[in-house]
C-alpha cells in the first residue's frame, strides 16, 4: 500500500469522525468528506511521489485508496463510498466510461480537463454511443460537482499540459446506500478502424 494511500486513509477517517461529531448525517457524509479533503489537502503538503512512480504511457494507473466499508467502526456514520486515484501521463486520457453510481473528481496534482456528456442508446440494440459535448478544467484541490447515474454521467479525464503527469482522486457514492465494493465503471470498447468508442454490453 502506498504512503499516499495510508495518509489519505488517516485523513478520511479523521474527517468522518469530525463530521459525525458535528452531526453530519450519513447520507451527506461523502460530500462532507469531499469538501474536507479539498480543504485539508490544500493546507498540508501532499506527498504524491509514490503515485507518480506509477505513471505509464501504456495505460493510465488506477489505485483504490479508500473504501468506507473497510473502515471498521466508521461505516455506520456514512453512506458507502470509495476513493480511487487516477494517474495520467502527459497528454494521456482515461477511456470514456460511465458509472452506476454518483462520481466526482478532485484534482490534486497537475492539470486535467474532464470531457463529459451522455450516452445515446441506439434503438433496438445493445449498444450506445458516447456524446461528450461538454468539458470542464479541474481546479486543484477543488472538488467538482458530482455526476449522478441518470444524467450526463459519461466522461473521460485527460491530462491537459502535455508536459507533466497529473493525479485526480475520484469519489464514488451509491445514492441508495448500497455497497460499491464491486462497482466499477462501465467501459467502452474502441472500434479499431474508426477509433469510435462504443458500448460493449
Ligand atoms: Fe469515471
py3Dmol code that shows the C-alpha trace and the ligand (Angstrom):
import py3Dmol

protein = """\
ATOM      1  CA  UNK A   1       0.000   0.000   0.000  1.00  0.00           C
ATOM      2  CA  UNK A   2       1.410   3.403  -0.955  1.00  0.00           C
ATOM      3  CA  UNK A   3       2.298   6.020   1.653  1.00  0.00           C
ATOM      4  CA  UNK A   4      -0.147   8.372  -0.044  1.00  0.00           C
ATOM      5  CA  UNK A   5      -2.885   5.783   0.410  1.00  0.00           C
ATOM      6  CA  UNK A   6      -2.102   5.440   4.127  1.00  0.00           C
ATOM      7  CA  UNK A   7      -2.041   9.219   4.607  1.00  0.00           C
ATOM      8  CA  UNK A   8      -5.337   9.602   2.773  1.00  0.00           C
ATOM      9  CA  UNK A   9      -6.999   6.857   4.809  1.00  0.00           C
ATOM     10  CA  UNK A  10      -5.986   8.588   8.044  1.00  0.00           C
ATOM     11  CA  UNK A  11      -7.293  11.892   6.738  1.00  0.00           C
ATOM     12  CA  UNK A  12     -10.617  10.408   5.646  1.00  0.00           C
ATOM     13  CA  UNK A  13     -11.066   8.536   8.932  1.00  0.00           C
ATOM     14  CA  UNK A  14     -10.373  11.762  10.842  1.00  0.00           C
ATOM     15  CA  UNK A  15     -12.858  13.568   8.609  1.00  0.00           C
ATOM     16  CA  UNK A  16     -15.623  11.022   9.203  1.00  0.00           C
ATOM     17  CA  UNK A  17     -15.036  11.257  12.953  1.00  0.00           C
ATOM     18  CA  UNK A  18     -15.126  15.054  12.854  1.00  0.00           C
ATOM     19  CA  UNK A  19     -18.177  15.088  10.615  1.00  0.00           C
ATOM     20  CA  UNK A  20     -20.097  12.689  12.839  1.00  0.00           C
ATOM     21  CA  UNK A  21     -19.232  14.794  15.896  1.00  0.00           C
ATOM     22  CA  UNK A  22     -20.669  17.799  14.048  1.00  0.00           C
ATOM     23  CA  UNK A  23     -23.850  15.859  13.314  1.00  0.00           C
ATOM     24  CA  UNK A  24     -23.375  15.334   9.579  1.00  0.00           C
ATOM     25  CA  UNK A  25     -25.974  12.706   8.530  1.00  0.00           C
ATOM     26  CA  UNK A  26     -24.644   9.505   6.977  1.00  0.00           C
ATOM     27  CA  UNK A  27     -26.091  10.191   3.542  1.00  0.00           C
ATOM     28  CA  UNK A  28     -24.385  13.594   3.437  1.00  0.00           C
ATOM     29  CA  UNK A  29     -21.072  12.336   4.796  1.00  0.00           C
ATOM     30  CA  UNK A  30     -19.417  11.543   1.409  1.00  0.00           C
ATOM     31  CA  UNK A  31     -19.968  15.151   0.238  1.00  0.00           C
ATOM     32  CA  UNK A  32     -18.728  16.420   3.571  1.00  0.00           C
ATOM     33  CA  UNK A  33     -15.591  14.276   3.219  1.00  0.00           C
ATOM     34  CA  UNK A  34     -15.091  15.518  -0.333  1.00  0.00           C
ATOM     35  CA  UNK A  35     -15.015  19.157   0.834  1.00  0.00           C
ATOM     36  CA  UNK A  36     -12.951  18.215   3.885  1.00  0.00           C
ATOM     37  CA  UNK A  37     -10.332  16.554   1.677  1.00  0.00           C
ATOM     38  CA  UNK A  38     -10.127  19.544  -0.678  1.00  0.00           C
ATOM     39  CA  UNK A  39      -9.501  21.919   2.225  1.00  0.00           C
ATOM     40  CA  UNK A  40      -7.105  19.684   4.148  1.00  0.00           C
ATOM     41  CA  UNK A  41      -5.063  18.537   1.157  1.00  0.00           C
ATOM     42  CA  UNK A  42      -4.621  22.179   0.093  1.00  0.00           C
ATOM     43  CA  UNK A  43      -3.391  23.178   3.559  1.00  0.00           C
ATOM     44  CA  UNK A  44      -0.916  20.360   4.161  1.00  0.00           C
ATOM     45  CA  UNK A  45       1.865  19.124   1.866  1.00  0.00           C
ATOM     46  CA  UNK A  46       0.711  16.237  -0.260  1.00  0.00           C
ATOM     47  CA  UNK A  47       3.311  13.570  -0.909  1.00  0.00           C
ATOM     48  CA  UNK A  48       2.415  12.100  -4.271  1.00  0.00           C
ATOM     49  CA  UNK A  49       5.809  10.781  -5.351  1.00  0.00           C
ATOM     50  CA  UNK A  50       4.868   7.134  -4.919  1.00  0.00           C
ATOM     51  CA  UNK A  51       1.808   7.638  -7.097  1.00  0.00           C
ATOM     52  CA  UNK A  52       3.885   9.466  -9.717  1.00  0.00           C
ATOM     53  CA  UNK A  53       6.165   6.422  -9.922  1.00  0.00           C
ATOM     54  CA  UNK A  54       3.158   4.594 -11.367  1.00  0.00           C
ATOM     55  CA  UNK A  55       2.931   6.895 -14.395  1.00  0.00           C
ATOM     56  CA  UNK A  56       2.848   4.799 -17.525  1.00  0.00           C
ATOM     57  CA  UNK A  57       2.464   5.838 -21.132  1.00  0.00           C
ATOM     58  CA  UNK A  58       0.964   2.440 -21.903  1.00  0.00           C
ATOM     59  CA  UNK A  59      -2.080   2.698 -19.666  1.00  0.00           C
ATOM     60  CA  UNK A  60      -3.298   5.086 -17.022  1.00  0.00           C
ATOM     61  CA  UNK A  61      -2.956   3.875 -13.464  1.00  0.00           C
ATOM     62  CA  UNK A  62      -5.857   3.376 -11.036  1.00  0.00           C
ATOM     63  CA  UNK A  63      -5.492   2.660  -7.347  1.00  0.00           C
ATOM     64  CA  UNK A  64      -8.306   2.147  -4.864  1.00  0.00           C
ATOM     65  CA  UNK A  65      -7.266   4.354  -1.945  1.00  0.00           C
ATOM     66  CA  UNK A  66     -10.227   4.108   0.362  1.00  0.00           C
ATOM     67  CA  UNK A  67     -13.415   2.113   0.837  1.00  0.00           C
ATOM     68  CA  UNK A  68     -15.596   3.207   3.726  1.00  0.00           C
ATOM     69  CA  UNK A  69     -16.836  -0.355   4.187  1.00  0.00           C
ATOM     70  CA  UNK A  70     -13.278  -1.455   5.022  1.00  0.00           C
ATOM     71  CA  UNK A  71     -13.073   1.004   7.884  1.00  0.00           C
ATOM     72  CA  UNK A  72     -14.463  -0.900  10.855  1.00  0.00           C
ATOM     73  CA  UNK A  73     -16.439   1.278  13.206  1.00  0.00           C
ATOM     74  CA  UNK A  74     -16.738   4.233  10.834  1.00  0.00           C
ATOM     75  CA  UNK A  75     -19.011   2.763   8.185  1.00  0.00           C
ATOM     76  CA  UNK A  76     -22.074   3.287  10.367  1.00  0.00           C
ATOM     77  CA  UNK A  77     -21.509   7.044  10.134  1.00  0.00           C
ATOM     78  CA  UNK A  78     -21.504   7.256   6.359  1.00  0.00           C
ATOM     79  CA  UNK A  79     -23.207   6.019   3.229  1.00  0.00           C
ATOM     80  CA  UNK A  80     -20.761   3.705   1.428  1.00  0.00           C
ATOM     81  CA  UNK A  81     -18.200   5.499  -0.677  1.00  0.00           C
ATOM     82  CA  UNK A  82     -14.858   4.787  -2.296  1.00  0.00           C
ATOM     83  CA  UNK A  83     -11.956   6.961  -3.419  1.00  0.00           C
ATOM     84  CA  UNK A  84      -9.804   5.940  -6.370  1.00  0.00           C
ATOM     85  CA  UNK A  85      -6.656   7.692  -7.642  1.00  0.00           C
ATOM     86  CA  UNK A  86      -6.322   8.180 -11.402  1.00  0.00           C
ATOM     87  CA  UNK A  87      -2.719   8.819 -12.506  1.00  0.00           C
ATOM     88  CA  UNK A  88      -2.229  10.155 -16.035  1.00  0.00           C
ATOM     89  CA  UNK A  89       1.000  10.572 -18.009  1.00  0.00           C
ATOM     90  CA  UNK A  90       1.431  13.776 -20.087  1.00  0.00           C
ATOM     91  CA  UNK A  91      -1.438  14.104 -22.548  1.00  0.00           C
ATOM     92  CA  UNK A  92      -2.956  10.767 -21.528  1.00  0.00           C
ATOM     93  CA  UNK A  93      -6.711  10.163 -21.248  1.00  0.00           C
ATOM     94  CA  UNK A  94      -8.798   7.655 -19.400  1.00  0.00           C
ATOM     95  CA  UNK A  95     -11.106   5.627 -21.575  1.00  0.00           C
ATOM     96  CA  UNK A  96     -14.600   7.025 -21.940  1.00  0.00           C
ATOM     97  CA  UNK A  97     -16.934   5.400 -19.453  1.00  0.00           C
ATOM     98  CA  UNK A  98     -19.908   5.869 -17.195  1.00  0.00           C
ATOM     99  CA  UNK A  99     -20.946   4.674 -13.773  1.00  0.00           C
ATOM    100  CA  UNK A 100     -23.890   3.122 -11.993  1.00  0.00           C
ATOM    101  CA  UNK A 101     -23.034   5.341  -9.038  1.00  0.00           C
ATOM    102  CA  UNK A 102     -22.521   9.025  -8.349  1.00  0.00           C
ATOM    103  CA  UNK A 103     -18.968  10.155  -9.027  1.00  0.00           C
ATOM    104  CA  UNK A 104     -16.878  13.299  -8.963  1.00  0.00           C
ATOM    105  CA  UNK A 105     -13.217  14.251  -9.458  1.00  0.00           C
ATOM    106  CA  UNK A 106     -10.817  16.123  -7.160  1.00  0.00           C
ATOM    107  CA  UNK A 107      -7.600  17.206  -8.868  1.00  0.00           C
ATOM    108  CA  UNK A 108      -4.624  17.006  -6.500  1.00  0.00           C
ATOM    109  CA  UNK A 109      -1.667  17.335  -8.878  1.00  0.00           C
ATOM    110  CA  UNK A 110      -1.088  18.687 -12.365  1.00  0.00           C
ATOM    111  CA  UNK A 111      -3.609  19.779 -14.976  1.00  0.00           C
ATOM    112  CA  UNK A 112      -6.700  17.879 -16.077  1.00  0.00           C
ATOM    113  CA  UNK A 113      -9.634  18.596 -18.352  1.00  0.00           C
ATOM    114  CA  UNK A 114     -12.738  16.468 -17.996  1.00  0.00           C
ATOM    115  CA  UNK A 115     -14.873  15.831 -21.080  1.00  0.00           C
ATOM    116  CA  UNK A 116     -18.396  14.742 -20.267  1.00  0.00           C
ATOM    117  CA  UNK A 117     -21.825  14.230 -21.704  1.00  0.00           C
ATOM    118  CA  UNK A 118     -24.226  11.381 -22.197  1.00  0.00           C
ATOM    119  CA  UNK A 119     -24.714   8.047 -23.868  1.00  0.00           C
ATOM    120  CA  UNK A 120     -27.154   7.851 -26.725  1.00  0.00           C
ATOM    121  CA  UNK A 121     -28.668   4.385 -26.637  1.00  0.00           C
ATOM    122  CA  UNK A 122     -29.258   3.077 -30.111  1.00  0.00           C
ATOM    123  CA  UNK A 123     -32.770   1.764 -30.626  1.00  0.00           C
ATOM    124  CA  UNK A 124     -33.327  -1.996 -30.670  1.00  0.00           C
ATOM    125  CA  UNK A 125     -29.700  -2.649 -29.995  1.00  0.00           C
ATOM    126  CA  UNK A 126     -27.491  -3.302 -27.022  1.00  0.00           C
ATOM    127  CA  UNK A 127     -25.106  -0.557 -27.995  1.00  0.00           C
ATOM    128  CA  UNK A 128     -24.854   3.167 -27.464  1.00  0.00           C
ATOM    129  CA  UNK A 129     -22.540   5.977 -28.441  1.00  0.00           C
ATOM    130  CA  UNK A 130     -20.848   8.452 -26.141  1.00  0.00           C
ATOM    131  CA  UNK A 131     -21.529  12.131 -26.851  1.00  0.00           C
ATOM    132  CA  UNK A 132     -19.019  14.179 -24.858  1.00  0.00           C
ATOM    133  CA  UNK A 133     -20.167  17.683 -25.780  1.00  0.00           C
ATOM    134  CA  UNK A 134     -19.038  19.487 -22.622  1.00  0.00           C
ATOM    135  CA  UNK A 135     -15.799  19.941 -20.741  1.00  0.00           C
ATOM    136  CA  UNK A 136     -14.511  21.487 -17.540  1.00  0.00           C
ATOM    137  CA  UNK A 137     -10.965  22.264 -16.466  1.00  0.00           C
ATOM    138  CA  UNK A 138     -10.433  20.911 -12.974  1.00  0.00           C
ATOM    139  CA  UNK A 139      -9.036  23.252 -10.340  1.00  0.00           C
ATOM    140  CA  UNK A 140      -6.517  21.814  -7.942  1.00  0.00           C
ATOM    141  CA  UNK A 141      -7.962  20.922  -4.501  1.00  0.00           C
ATOM    142  CA  UNK A 142     -11.469  21.976  -5.530  1.00  0.00           C
ATOM    143  CA  UNK A 143     -13.849  19.007  -5.554  1.00  0.00           C
ATOM    144  CA  UNK A 144     -16.060  19.173  -8.623  1.00  0.00           C
ATOM    145  CA  UNK A 145     -19.811  18.631  -8.606  1.00  0.00           C
ATOM    146  CA  UNK A 146     -20.920  15.032  -8.736  1.00  0.00           C
ATOM    147  CA  UNK A 147     -22.367  13.302 -11.725  1.00  0.00           C
ATOM    148  CA  UNK A 148     -25.442  11.238 -10.984  1.00  0.00           C
ATOM    149  CA  UNK A 149     -26.007   7.887 -12.713  1.00  0.00           C
ATOM    150  CA  UNK A 150     -29.041   9.081 -14.668  1.00  0.00           C
ATOM    151  CA  UNK A 151     -27.633  12.279 -16.156  1.00  0.00           C
ATOM    152  CA  UNK A 152     -24.507  13.363 -18.040  1.00  0.00           C
ATOM    153  CA  UNK A 153     -22.559  10.586 -16.430  1.00  0.00           C
ATOM    154  CA  UNK A 154     -20.421   9.603 -19.399  1.00  0.00           C
ATOM    155  CA  UNK A 155     -16.941  11.056 -19.238  1.00  0.00           C
ATOM    156  CA  UNK A 156     -13.207  10.826 -19.505  1.00  0.00           C
ATOM    157  CA  UNK A 157     -10.327  12.675 -17.860  1.00  0.00           C
ATOM    158  CA  UNK A 158      -7.382  13.976 -19.878  1.00  0.00           C
ATOM    159  CA  UNK A 159      -4.033  15.373 -18.766  1.00  0.00           C
ATOM    160  CA  UNK A 160      -4.053  18.898 -20.157  1.00  0.00           C
ATOM    161  CA  UNK A 161      -0.478  20.227 -20.167  1.00  0.00           C
ATOM    162  CA  UNK A 162       1.076  17.576 -22.451  1.00  0.00           C
ATOM    163  CA  UNK A 163       4.227  18.140 -20.349  1.00  0.00           C
ATOM    164  CA  UNK A 164       3.711  16.663 -16.890  1.00  0.00           C
ATOM    165  CA  UNK A 165       1.710  13.894 -15.231  1.00  0.00           C
ATOM    166  CA  UNK A 166      -1.481  14.546 -13.276  1.00  0.00           C
ATOM    167  CA  UNK A 167      -3.363  12.900 -10.436  1.00  0.00           C
ATOM    168  CA  UNK A 168      -7.085  13.125  -9.757  1.00  0.00           C
ATOM    169  CA  UNK A 169      -8.980  11.446  -6.957  1.00  0.00           C
ATOM    170  CA  UNK A 170     -12.381  10.113  -7.906  1.00  0.00           C
ATOM    171  CA  UNK A 171     -15.130   9.728  -5.347  1.00  0.00           C
ATOM    172  CA  UNK A 172     -17.819   7.089  -5.915  1.00  0.00           C
ATOM    173  CA  UNK A 173     -21.062   7.049  -3.944  1.00  0.00           C
ATOM    174  CA  UNK A 174     -24.192   4.955  -4.277  1.00  0.00           C
ATOM    175  CA  UNK A 175     -27.165   7.218  -3.661  1.00  0.00           C
ATOM    176  CA  UNK A 176     -29.159   4.242  -2.392  1.00  0.00           C
ATOM    177  CA  UNK A 177     -26.553   3.301   0.186  1.00  0.00           C
ATOM    178  CA  UNK A 178     -25.598   0.032  -1.478  1.00  0.00           C
ATOM    179  CA  UNK A 179     -22.096  -1.310  -1.329  1.00  0.00           C
ATOM    180  CA  UNK A 180     -19.883  -0.127  -4.158  1.00  0.00           C
ATOM    181  CA  UNK A 181     -17.126  -2.607  -3.347  1.00  0.00           C
ATOM    182  CA  UNK A 182     -17.520  -4.303  -6.716  1.00  0.00           C
ATOM    183  CA  UNK A 183     -18.947  -1.365  -8.620  1.00  0.00           C
ATOM    184  CA  UNK A 184     -16.531  -0.217 -11.271  1.00  0.00           C
ATOM    185  CA  UNK A 185     -17.015   1.993 -14.305  1.00  0.00           C
ATOM    186  CA  UNK A 186     -18.595   0.537 -17.388  1.00  0.00           C
ATOM    187  CA  UNK A 187     -16.019   0.724 -20.113  1.00  0.00           C
ATOM    188  CA  UNK A 188     -16.474   1.407 -23.769  1.00  0.00           C
ATOM    189  CA  UNK A 189     -14.877  -0.633 -26.473  1.00  0.00           C
ATOM    190  CA  UNK A 190     -12.967   1.131 -29.242  1.00  0.00           C
ATOM    191  CA  UNK A 191     -13.776   0.264 -32.809  1.00  0.00           C
ATOM    192  CA  UNK A 192     -10.360  -0.398 -34.332  1.00  0.00           C
ATOM    193  CA  UNK A 193     -10.918   1.025 -37.827  1.00  0.00           C
ATOM    194  CA  UNK A 194     -12.615   4.310 -36.988  1.00  0.00           C
ATOM    195  CA  UNK A 195     -11.474   4.796 -33.411  1.00  0.00           C
ATOM    196  CA  UNK A 196     -15.113   5.307 -32.413  1.00  0.00           C
ATOM    197  CA  UNK A 197     -15.993   4.302 -28.882  1.00  0.00           C
ATOM    198  CA  UNK A 198     -18.962   2.002 -28.420  1.00  0.00           C
ATOM    199  CA  UNK A 199     -20.550   0.304 -25.500  1.00  0.00           C
ATOM    200  CA  UNK A 200     -19.728  -3.363 -25.306  1.00  0.00           C
ATOM    201  CA  UNK A 201     -22.730  -4.667 -23.389  1.00  0.00           C
TER     202      UNK A 201
END
"""
ligand_1 = """\
1
LIG
Fe -15.414 7.970 -14.059
"""
view = py3Dmol.view(width=600, height=400)
view.addModel(protein, "pdb")
view.setStyle({"model": 0}, {"cartoon": {"style": "trace"}})
view.addModel(ligand_1, "xyz")
view.setStyle({"model": 1}, {"stick": {}})
view.zoomTo()
view.show()
